[in-house]
Amino acid sequence: MKKMIVPLLLALLAGNSYAAGVGVRAGTMGLGGDVAWSIFPTFSARVGFSALNLNGKVSESNVEYDARMKVNNLSGLIDWHPVGPFRLTAGLVSANNKFVLNGKPTNGNYQVNGNNYNANGVVINGEVKGKNRIAPYLGVGYGNVAGMGVNFYGDLGVILQGGASAKLGVSCGSNLSTADCSRLTNDLDAERRKLEDGVKGFKAWPVVNVGLTIGF
């Protein structure tokens, strides 16, 4: 379905174009850019891409993780300008947004689901990501990327990612016995369920972007 976004917009653009422009932006979706075409007097189409990587730390129950937020989005949007520079925007986003997790032991041990395990040779990792790989976008904005000259533009909206799912996995190494590895795997699955319960309500990814456009 990701492959449908660009051909769909190109089909729209082929019919009737008046002006075009490019924009660069920054915000909650990272650094990115847009290419836009006017297709009717009050409508324009946009294709955009943005990316962002951030490092941090998160804790769930007694497990601490080094976390990396990875944002990578391709968007196909339609802008409607009912009044001047103000607009309503809708479209689809190929939303590859996730948190990559790597377990961080404390004093040489992992405490998982209330049980302690020697961290020597043990690797715990996982990820949290939105459920909808192709997600609807709804928003409002100011400015026209397809407008003439140099202008400011901004977006305020949400990517409706349909909640989030969590995965956790473990590599036990050679220092844990088979029985301890099996117990750790079961405890980690209990932690995964707790983590997923904590993120399942995250149904919308907030979008706040500002940028500059050059129209021609």
GIHUBEL-V343813 format. One record per residue. N is the residue number from 1. RES is the residue in three letters. PSI is psi in degrees with one decimal (999 if undefined). OMEGA is omega in whole degrees, -180 to 180 (* if undefined). Layout:
N;RES;PSI;OMEGA + N;RES;PSI;OMEGA
This chain:
1;MET;-27.3;177 + 2;LYS;-35.9;-177 + 3;LYS;-12.5;-178 + 4;MET;-22.7;-171 + 5;ILE;-54.0;-176 + 6;VAL;-47.7;178 + 7;PRO;-36.8;179 + 8;LEU;-44.5;180 + 9;LEU;-38.8;179 + 10;LEU;-35.4;177 + 11;ALA;-39.8;178 + 12;LEU;-41.8;-175 + 13;LEU;-29.1;-176 + 14;ALA;-26.1;-174 + 15;GLY;-39.5;-169 + 16;ASN;104.5;-179 + 17;SER;141.6;-177 + 18;TYR;-39.7;-178 + 19;ALA;162.5;-180 + 20;ALA;161.9;179 + 21;GLY;166.2;176 + 22;VAL;151.4;179 + 23;GLY;150.3;172 + 24;VAL;142.9;-173 + 25;ARG;164.5;176 + 26;ALA;150.1;180 + 27;GLY;-151.4;-177 + 28;THR;-14.3;176 + 29;MET;5.2;-180 + 30;GLY;-154.8;177 + 31;LEU;138.8;-178 + 32;GLY;-173.1;-180 + 33;GLY;165.4;-180 + 34;ASP;148.9;167 + 35;VAL;130.9;-175 + 36;ALA;150.2;176 + 37;TRP;141.5;170 + 38;SER;128.5;180 + 39;ILE;-22.5;172 + 40;PHE;168.0;-177 + 41;PRO;-35.3;-179 + 42;THR;10.0;-179 + 43;PHE;141.7;173 + 44;SER;158.2;180 + 45;ALA;145.5;-178 + 46;ARG;138.5;167 + 47;VAL;129.3;-177 + 48;GLY;161.0;175 + 49;PHE;143.4;177 + 50;SER;155.7;-179 + 51;ALA;152.7;-179 + 52;LEU;137.2;172 + 53;ASN;127.7;177 + 54;LEU;141.3;178 + 55;ASN;147.3;178 + 56;GLY;-164.8;179 + 57;LYS;141.6;175 + 58;VAL;153.7;177 + 59;SER;138.4;175 + 60;GLU;119.0;-172 + 61;SER;-120.1;-179 + 62;ASN;8.2;-178 + 63;VAL;128.0;177 + 64;GLU;141.3;-177 + 65;TYR;141.8;160 + 66;ASP;129.3;-173 + 67;ALA;142.3;173 + 68;ARG;122.5;175 + 69;MET;123.8;179 + 70;LYS;117.7;180 + 71;VAL;127.1;-177 + 72;ASN;108.5;-171 + 73;ASN;135.0;169 + 74;LEU;128.4;-174 + 75;SER;148.0;171 + 76;GLY;113.7;-169 + 77;LEU;152.6;171 + 78;ILE;126.8;178 + 79;ASP;131.0;175 + 80;TRP;124.5;-178 + 81;HIS;87.4;-179 + 82;PRO;-31.5;-178 + 83;VAL;109.8;175 + 84;GLY;-134.2;-177 + 85;PRO;-9.5;-179 + 86;PHE;144.8;-175 + 87;ARG;160.3;169 + 88;LEU;140.3;-174 + 89;THR;139.0;175 + 90;ALA;154.8;179 + 91;GLY;-159.6;-179 + 92;LEU;146.4;178 + 93;VAL;128.5;170 + 94;SER;94.3;-166 + 95;ALA;96.2;176 + 96;ASN;70.1;-177 + 97;ASN;126.7;-177 + 98;LYS;163.5;172 + 99;PHE;122.5;177 + 100;VAL;126.8;-172 + 101;LEU;137.2;173 + 102;ASN;118.9;-177 + 103;GLY;139.4;-179 + 104;LYS;113.1;-178 + 105;PRO;156.2;176 + 106;THR;121.2;-179 + 107;ASN;40.0;176 + 108;GLY;10.8;-179 + 109;ASN;151.0;166 + 110;TYR;133.8;170 + 111;GLN;110.8;-174 + 112;VAL;120.5;180 + 113;ASN;35.6;177 + 114;GLY;-1.0;-180 + 115;ASN;143.9;-179 + 116;ASN;139.6;178 + 117;TYR;137.2;175 + 118;ASN;127.5;-175 + 119;ALA;-4.6;-177 + 120;ASN;114.1;180 + 121;GLY;-2.0;-178 + 122;VAL;131.8;179 + 123;VAL;124.2;177 + 124;ILE;128.2;178 + 125;ASN;170.5;-179 + 126;GLY;-169.0;179 + 127;GLU;155.5;173 + 128;VAL;128.0;-179 + 129;LYS;161.5;178 + 130;GLY;151.4;-177 + 131;LYS;-34.6;-177 + 132;ASN;111.6;178 + 133;ARG;-38.2;171 + 134;ILE;115.3;-170 + 135;ALA;143.1;174 + 136;PRO;148.4;174 + 137;TYR;135.3;174 + 138;LEU;136.6;-180 + 139;GLY;177.9;173 + 140;VAL;165.8;-179 + 141;GLY;179.2;180 + 142;TYR;135.8;178 + 143;GLY;156.1;-177 + 144;ASN;113.0;180 + 145;VAL;-29.8;179 + 146;ALA;6.9;180 + 147;GLY;161.7;-178 + 148;MET;148.9;175 + 149;GLY;-165.2;-180 + 150;VAL;125.9;-175 + 151;ASN;161.1;173 + 152;PHE;145.7;170 + 153;TYR;154.5;-179 + 154;GLY;154.7;179 + 155;ASP;142.6;173 + 156;LEU;115.5;-177 + 157;GLY;-164.9;-179 + 158;VAL;144.5;168 + 159;ILE;120.2;-175 + 160;LEU;85.5;-172 + 161;GLN;-0.4;172 + 162;GLY;30.8;-178 + 163;GLY;-175.0;-178 + 164;ALA;153.7;177 + 165;SER;156.8;-178 + 166;ALA;143.5;174 + 167;LYS;137.9;174 + 168;LEU;138.8;179 + 169;GLY;163.0;-178 + 170;VAL;141.8;168 + 171;SER;114.3;-171 + 172;CYS;-21.2;-176 + 173;GLY;-163.5;-176 + 174;SER;-2.9;-175 + 175;ASN;-17.6;177 + 176;LEU;140.3;176 + 177;SER;163.5;178 + 178;THR;-40.6;-180 + 179;ALA;-43.8;179 + 180;ASP;-36.7;178 + 181;CYS;-41.8;178 + 182;SER;-40.7;179 + 183;ARG;-40.9;178 + 184;LEU;-40.8;179 + 185;THR;-42.7;179 + 186;ASN;-41.0;178 + 187;ASP;-37.6;180 + 188;LEU;-33.6;177 + 189;ASP;-35.7;175 + 190;ALA;-39.7;177 + 191;GLU;-37.9;179 + 192;ARG;-42.2;179 + 193;ARG;-38.8;177 + 194;LYS;-43.3;180 + 195;LEU;-43.2;-179 + 196;GLU;-37.1;176 + 197;ASP;-33.7;-178 + 198;GLY;-22.7;-175 + 199;VAL;-6.7;-174 + 200;LYS;-22.4;178 + 201;GLY;-3.0;-179 + 202;PHE;77.0;-172 + 203;LYS;-14.9;-177 + 204;ALA;129.9;176 + 205;TRP;119.0;-177 + 206;PRO;140.8;179 + 207;VAL;118.7;172 + 208;VAL;112.8;-178 + 209;ASN;145.1;170 + 210;VAL;149.2;-178 + 211;GLY;-175.3;178 + 212;LEU;144.4;180 + 213;THR;152.8;170 + 214;ILE;115.5;-179 + 215;GLY;155.9;180 + 216;PHE;999;*
